[in-house]
Amino acid sequence: MNREQAAKRVEQLRRELEMHRRLYYEDNAPIISDYEYDLLEKELADLETEFPDLAGDESPARSVGGRPSDAFAPVPHPTPMLSLENTYNESDVREWAQRLEKVLGRKDLHYVCEIKLDGLSVALYYDDGRFVRGATRGDGLVGEDVTANLKTVKDIPDRLLNGPPNLVVRGEVYLPIRAFAQLNARRESDGLAVFANPRNAAAGSLRQIDPVVSAARPLACFCYQILRSEGYSAGSQERLLDDLQSWGFSVEPNRRLCKGVDEVVAYCREWTERRRELDYDADGVVIKLDDASLHELAGTTAKAPRWAVAFKFPAEQAETTVEEIVVQVGRTGALTPVARLKPVGIGGVTVSRVSLHNEDELKRKDVRVGDTVLVERAGGVIPYVVGVKPEKRPEGASPFGFPTACPVCGGPVHRPEGEAIVRCANRSCTAQLREGVRHFASRSAMDVAGLGKVLVENLVEGGLVKGLQDIYALRLEDLARLPRMAEKSASNLLDEIETSKARPYRRVLYALGIRQVGEETAKDLSARFTHIDALMSASEEELQTVEGVGPKVAGEIRAFFDVPGNREMIDRFKAVGLRLETGVEPDGEKPLSGLTFVLTGTLESMTRSQAKAALEALGAKVSGSVSHGTNFVVEGPGAGSKLSTARELDITVLDEAALKALLSGDYSPAGRSG
């Protein structure tokens, strides 16, 4: 390649990289994978090395991050927040270690390996031990002031415990995978655009003008670096992480000191296999020279330190073809386009279908039948289409025409103003009814075992269930005539239906399937409006006195009960004996009633959500923050500021073994007899 050709290619690469940076850092909507981006950046760096006169300080190959937004006040960083060079295989890691050994003239090097989160990098400023300012990385030199939003992140301590008085710490804000899935489900239900992956969701949540929006999303943060401190020197990365944790910060719990590059490679290999065990999106391993006194000797480049490197996990991506696009109708009438794919293995799982979310998302990505698409599993869990390979599009492939009538009932569809979701307007649509019955019978709602997908389909298609109330009018002889339904199975189902009548009022409210009323909101509504009649007659203003119920949720509740058919359904439920008022649970007071627990850190035998549900089933209240009203804090590895606060307030701390004892019926750890 001559200089003229190189100049043209350099200019093209710079335009492409700037576009992809804007999409990634500012719009939170990337259209290529990290690996594809790195290949473009490496090509630019190689050309600028070969033709030095084409290089410049503003080149994307020599700078980090994205341009700070004008919507936030600028915050200059005390030390540049650099990026990391990436490696993609074990031989690259060994080559990096050999270069470091050569520069330092030593071979007995120790390294600290940490899981690399795919989140949003932030700087946390502390004066006299108090959190006073927080900023995004921005372009590495100047970030955006997002202090108000960072104050809503529970992992970030408001006050340090015995830490240096003036300190700037670097951390990574992320959204746990379960929270990401729940957030996207809510956004899809509300007619809003969904986030492509947990990293974009975290960035979008943190860069909100209104901190109330950030507070409603369970962001978390791990810290790992000190950008500035007074009177403190850790000496090693391992000591630094231990000190950060002792001051009240959360740190990634799977870090490991590795003696030599062989142990580093083994760690990378181990977590490449185990990455799906994590409840946060991890895209690799960060490898750091442990001895801090050698960092300055190792030096830095314009954008990255030489004493650290990132090992990137193999992308959980694959190319496949779109065989069909269908539009499904959910229980709220939402029309959701779904791509049926030629089955492809991604991360040990076969993916054959993927949601395209809504009409706008489908048009934006321009997915067509016959297209070759790149599919990724967000957080190693949820498959989504990264983008289309237009160069592989078959001739004659035409844009997908979104239906103008419901594909199930043929009824009219509408798109509420300000929403991205098209909905079927016919509340009697069998698709809505099918999904509504399945939700009603689900474990968290009325828990009717046996009402599975096939049986619900048969009940609705056969006309035996035309509304939720018809579930309680089913007869043995009608059920026994259904395909693959013997008399014994029919009898068992009727017993399950009868048992469901004893479910508490809050679960009945959740089972109704009112838009935006989840389990927690149903629980809060049942506590405020202790009888269904009081709830049905409540105004929107009265509904908004319930925590978590804003104008939109109140409007949905009011709209649901304003439908005559829904009020008639409630009357039928009353007639058959469903519990439609709050009262004492049938089994009386539970063993942990009156006690408040807080969970912190990572539990090994169960997830925190499972532990929360199990404690609540025993009558306990599980809070998200530690206060004087907290009775017990349950700690696991990686416990952060909540544990420190508990010790400061002299609150009893239980380990996981004590928690398991409680859940097994031994209540002595809580000071109660079994």
N, C-alpha and C positions, 0 to 999 in steps of 0.2 A: 504494500500500500504506500503510495507516494504522499507527500505532504498535503497536496490539494485534496486528495480523497480522505485523508485523515481529518482534515479541518472540517469537511462536510459531515463526516461521521461523528466527530466530537460535538459539533453543534446539535446534531440530531439527538445524540445520547443525552446531552444536557437538558434539552427540552422535554424528553421523555421522563428523565429522572425527576425533574422539577414537578412535572404533572403528577407522577406517582407519589412524590413526597407530600404534595398538597392533599391528594386523596387520602393518604395514610394518616398524616399528622393533623391536618386541619379539618377535613371533611369526614374522617373516620369511615371511609368507604373504599378500601383498596380494591383494585381489580386484577392484581397479579399477586403471586405468592412471594414470600420473603426471598426464597431461593432465586426466583426469576429476577427480582429486583437486584439481588447481590451480583448476579451474572452481568447485568447491564452496568452496574457501578464498577465492577472489576474490569470490564472491557474499556470503560472510560479511563480508569486509572492507568491501565497498560498503555493506552494511546498517549496519555499525557506524559508518561515516563519515556516513551519512545520519541515523542516530539515535545520537548520541554517548553518550547516557545508557545505551544498551544495551551499550556496549563495556566491556571489563575487561582487566586485565593478564594474566589467565589464559586469555584467548581464544586458540584455535588460530591465529587470524590474526595474533597478536602474539608467538608463541613458536615455538621451533624444536625439531626432534628428537623423541625419545620419552623416556618416564620411565625413569631408570636402574633396572636390575634389582637386587633385594635379594641375588641370588646372588653379587654382586661388591662389593668395598669401594668406597665413593664416592671420587672424585678431583675436587676443585674445580679448574676451569681458571683459569689466570692472567689470561686474556682471554676474553670470551665467544666461543664458536665459532659464529658467525652462519651463517645460510643465505644464499641468493642469490635475488633477484627473477628471475623467468623471463620470457623473451620467446619468441615462437613464429614470428615472421616478420621479414623484413628491415626493414619499416617500423617495427616495434617497436624494433629495434636502433637505427635512425636517430633515433627520437624520444628514446630514452634518451641517446644521444650529444648531441643538441641540448640536453636539459635540463642535462646535465653542463657543456656549454660555457657555458650561461647562468649557472649557479651560479658557475663559476670565472672567467667573464668572458674566456675564451680560446677560440680556434678551432684552434690549432696543436697539438692533443693527439695523443699517441702511445699506442697500446694494445698489450698483450701478449695474444695469443689462445692458449689451451691447450685441448686436448681434455678434455672433462668426463667423467670416469669415473663409472660407476654402481656405486659400491662402498660401503665403510663408512668414515666419517671418524674419524680417530684423532689423539690428541695424543701426541707422543713427547718424553719428558723426559730431558735429559742434564745430569749434574753432573760437572765436571772432565773433560768430553769423553767420559764413559761413559754408556751407556744404562741408566737406573735405573728408569724407570717408563713405562708406556703405558696410555692410557685411551681409551675410546670417547667420542664426542661427547655422548651422553646427551641431556639437555635443553638443551645449549648452555652451561650454567653448571656442571653437575656431571656427570661421566662415570663409567664403570665401569672399575675396575682390571683390565686384561687383560694385564698385563706378561708373565706366563709364556707366554701364547699368542703375543704379538708377538715374543718372543725367538726363536720358531721361523720367523719370516718372514725369508728370506735377504736380501731387499732392505734390511732395516733394520740399519744398521751397529751393532755392539756398542760400537765406539770410533770417534770422529771423527778425521779427518785434518786437523789445523791449524784446526779450527773454534773458535768461541767456547767458553769453558770451561763456561758455564751457558746452556742453550738449551732452548726448547720449540718443536718443529716440528709443523706440521699436515700430515697426509698422508691418502691414500685407499688402504685395503687392498682388494684385488680378487682375483678368481680368473680366470685366463686362460680363454678360451672352450673351448679344447681340453681343459683340465683339468676344466672344468665338465661337459663331455659325458662324459668318462671317469668322473668321480665319480658322476654320475647313473646311468650304466650299471652301475657296481659296486653302488650302493644298490638299484637295481631287481633285480639278480641276487640280492642278499642279502635281498630281501624287505622293504626299508626304504622309507619315503616318499621321493620324489624332490624336489629343489629346483625351484622354478618358474623361476628365472633365476640368472645368475651372481652378482648382487648378494645375493640371499637365501642362496646357497651360501656366499659370503664371510662374511656376517654370522653365519650358523649355525656356520661353522668357527671364527671368532674368539671367539665367545661360548660356548666350551666350558669346562666345569669342569675337564676333564682336558686339559692341554696336549699330551699325546701324540696326541690326536685332531686337534688343530690342526696338529701337526707332520707328520701323514700326508697333509695336503692342501697342494698347492703354492701357497700364498698369495703374493701379491706386493704391493708398495706403491710408489706414486709420492708424492713430497712437493712442496709448493708454497707454503707460507706459514710465517712465523715468528711465533709467538704471544708469545714473550718471549725476550730475549737481553740479555747484558751486554757493553757496549763494542762493539756492532756496529750499523751502519746501512747498508743496501744502497743506498739512494737511488733504486733503480728495481726494478720487478718482474723485468725481464730479468736484471739483475745478481744479484738474489736467487736466481733459479733456477740461474744459473751457479755461484754460491757453494755452494748446497746440493749440487750435483753434485760440486764439488771436495772437499767435506768427506766424501763417501762415500755420500750419499743417491742414490736413483734418482729421476729427474724425467721427466715425460712428454716423449718425444723429438720430438714434432711441433709444439712451441710456435713462435710466430712474432711478431716485432715488427711491428706494422702502423702505418703513418703515415697516420692519418686513418681516418674511418669507412668510406670506400669500400673500403679494403684489408681492413678487418674483415669487411664484408659478403662480399667475394670469398672470404675464408678460410672463413666459415660455409658459403657455397655449395659450395666445393670439398670440404669434409669431410662435408657432407650426402651427396654422391655417393660419397666414398671410405671411409665409415665401416666398410664390411664388410671392408676390408683389415686392420683392426686385430684383434689377438688378445685384445682385452679389450672388455668391454661399455661402449660410450660412448653417452651419451644427449644429447650436445650439445657446445657450445663455451663456455668461460668467458672473458669479455672483461674485462680489468682495465686501469685507467688505469696507465700505466707509471711515471709520475713519483710516487714515494712521498711526496714533500713536499706533494703536492696532496690526498692521501687525507683528512687531517684536515679540510681546508677543505671537501671534498665532503660529509663527514659520513656518518652512518648513520641508519637507521630503527631501530625496536625489534628487528627480526629480520634486517636485511640492510644491507650497506654500499651507499652510493650510487655509489661509485667502481668498482663491479664489477657485472656482470650475467651471467646465463646465457642463451644462445641454445639452445633445445631443438630437437633434430632432430625432424622429423615422425615420429610414432609408426609403427613398422612393424606396424600392426594393421589388421584388417579384420573386418567382420561377415560371417558366412555361415551356412548352415543345415546341420544334421546329417542326412544322408540315411540313414545306417545305422550301427549299432554292431556290430562283430564282435569275437570273442575269438580271438586267435592263440596258438599254442603254440610256445614256443621250445625250443632244444636242451637246456635244463635242466628242461624240463617246465613252465616258468612260463606261466601264463595271463594274457595282456595284452590288456585291452580297447582297441580302436582305433576312433576315430570316422572314418567316411568322409564327407567334406564335399562340398558343392557347391563346385567349384573356384573359388578366389579368389586374386587376385594380391596378394602382400605383399612389398614391397621388391624388386620385379623378379623374384620367383619365384612360380610357381603352386603353391599348397598345396591338396591334395585329401584328405589324411589326416593324422591327428595322434594320437599315443599318449595314452591316458587313464591309463596307468601301472599301476593296480591297482584292486582292488575298493573299497578305502577311498577312494581319490582320486575314483573315479567317483561314489560315494555322496555324498562331501563337496560336490562341485560339482553333483551332481544333473543330469548331462547326459542328455537324453532324445532319442530320434529325433524329428525335426521341430523341435527347438529352434533358436533363433537364438543363436549364440555369438560372442564376441569372441575372435579368434585373434591371437596375437602371435608373432614370431620372436625367441626369447630370444637376446640377443647378436647379433641380426640373422642367426641361423643356424637354430636349432632351433625349430620351431613348437610352440606349446602353447596350450591353452584357458585364457584369462584368467578367463572366467566366462560364465554363461548370462544372457540377457536375458529374465527371467521374464515381463515384460509382453508379450513377443512369442510366448510359448509357445502352440502351437495347442491348441484344446480336445481333450481326450481323450488327450493325450500322457501315457504312463504310465512310471513308473520302470523302468529296465533291470533285468531279472532276471539276476543273474550265474549262469552254469551250475553245476550241482551234479555234472556228469560232464564228462569231457574232450570238447570239441566235435569232436575229430578221431577218437579211437579209442573213445569211449564209456566209457573206463575210469574208475575212481574218482579223485577229486581230494582233496587235503588241504591244509591251511594250517598249516605249522609254527608252534609257539608263539613268539610275539614277532615274527613276520614279517607283512608286508602282502601277500605274494604267495601266491596259490593255485597249487598245482602238480599236474600229472598224475602219478599214482603209477606208471603203466605205463611202464617203461623201454624197452619195445619199441614204444611209440607211434610211428607213422610220422612224425608232425610232429617229434618229438624227433630221430628218425633223420635226417630231411631236413636239419634245421638242423645236426645234428652232423656230417654228411658235408660240408656246405658249409664249416663251420668247419675241419674236418680238412684240407680241400683249399685253404684260404685262403693268401694270399701269405705271411703271417707264420708259418704253420704248415708244412704239407708242400708248399705251393706247386705244386699240380697244376693247371696251366693247362688249361682246357677243361671242368672239372667245374663248370659253371655251374648256375644255378637250374633251368632247364628240364630239362637232362640228369639232374641229381640226382633231380628229380621222377619222371622216367621210370624211372630205375634202381630207385628205392624202390618205386614203384607196380607196376612189372613184376616185383618179387620178386628182381631180380638182386643187390641189396644189402640184406641184412637186418641187417648190422652193419658197423662200420668195416673189419673184417678182410676183408670180401668185396670191397672195392675191389681188392685184390691177387689176386683169383681171377677177375677179369673176362676174357672171351675175345673174340677178334676177331669170331667169327661171331655171338656174342650181341649185341655192341655194334652191328654192322652192320645188324641187323634193327630197331633202334630208329628211331622217326620222325626224319627229317632228319639221320640219322647215316650218311654214306657210309663206304665201306671205308677211304678215305684218312684221314678224320677219326678213325675208330675206331683206326687204326694209330698216329696221332699221339698220341692220348690214352693208349694203352698205353705208348708211349715216355715220356710225361710221368710216368705212374705208376711205371715202372721207375726213372726218374731220381730220383724222390722218395725212394727207399730210401736214398739217400746223405745225406739231411738229418741234421744233428747231433741227438744224443740230446735236447738241451734243447728242440728244436723238436717232436720227437715227443711229449715230455711236454706241451707247450702244446697240441698238436693233439688230445690225448685229450679235451679239453673238461671237465676236472675243475673243478667250481665253485670260483671264487675263485682259481684258479691262472692268472695271466696270464703274459706273456712274461718279465718280470723274475723272478717267483717260480719259473717253470720253470727259468730259467737258474741261480738260486741253489740249487734242489733238485738239479740235475744236477751242480753243483760239490761239493755235500756228500755226496750218495749217487751215486757214480760208476757204478753199475750198477743197472738197473731192479729186480733181485731185492732189492738192499739197500733200495731205496725201498719196495717192496711189503711188506717185512717190518718196516719201521721202526714203532716205537710212536709214539703222539701226543706223548709227552714228547721222543723223539728228533727228531721232525719240527720241534718248536718250537725246536730249537737253530739252525735256519736263519733268517737275518735276514728279517724281514717275515712270518714264519709264526707266527701266534698260535693260541690254542686252537680258534677257529672254522675257520680254514683247515686246521689239522692234522686236525680232525674230518672235514672234507670229503674230504681225501686218503685218510684211513684208511677212510672209508665207501666210497669208490670202489673201492679195492683189496680190500675185504672181499666184494664181489659176485663170486661164482664166474664169471659170464659175462664180467666184465671181465678176470679173470685168464686165462681161456681165450683172450680176444682178444689179450692180450699174448703168450701162447704162439704164437699164429698169426703175430703180427708177427715173433717170433724166427725162426720157420720160414721166412718169406719173405725174411729178411735185413735188416730195419730195424735201424738203429743204436740200440741200447738201452744203451749205455755211453759214458762220456766218454773221449775219446782225442784224439790230435792231429788237427787238421783235415786233410782230404785234401791241401790245397795247402800244407801246412807253415806255417812262421812267416810272418806277414803284415808288410808294410812298416812299420807303425806299432806293432807289438807292443812292450809294455813302456813305452809313453808314456802319460801322463795329461793330458787336455785339460779345460779348463773353458770353457763358453760364456757370454758375458754381453752384454747389449744386444740390439738387434733387427737381424737379418740381412736384407738386401734381396733376395738371389737365392734364398733358401730359408728355411724355418722352422727354428727351433732343433732341433726333434725330427728333421727330415730331416737336418740336419747331424750330429746325434748318431748316427743310424743309419748314415750314410755313414762316419763316423770309426770306429765300432765294427766295420764291415765290413772296415776296413783293419787291424784288430787293436788299435786304441787303446782305452783306457778313458776314458769321459767322466764326470767327477764333477760334483756340484752345488755344491761349495764349493772354495775355493782354500786350499791348505796347502803345507807344505814339500815334499810329494811330488808337487805339480803341476809338469808340465814346460812346458806352454804354456797361455796364456789367449787365446781368440779374442774380440775385441771388435767390437761393432757400435754404432750410434747408441743413446744412452740407457744405455750401460754404467754400472753403479753401483759399489757397494762392492767387488765382486769385482775390478774393474780396479784400484782403489786398493790393495787388499791385494796384488795381483800385483806392483805397482810397489814396494810396501814390502818384499816378500820377494825382489825382484830376479828375478822370473820373466819369461821371454820372452813378449811380447805380440804376437800376430799379427792383422793386419786381415783383412777378408773376402777380399781379393785373394789373400793367402797361403793362406787356407783353400781357396779354389777351385783354387789350384795344386796343393795336396796331393791334393784329391779328383780331380784330372785326371791324376795320375800323376807330378807333379813334387814329389818329397819333400825337395827342398833346403831349404825353409823350416823343416823339422824336423831339418835336419842329417843327412839320409840320402840316399843315391843312389837314383835311380829305377830 
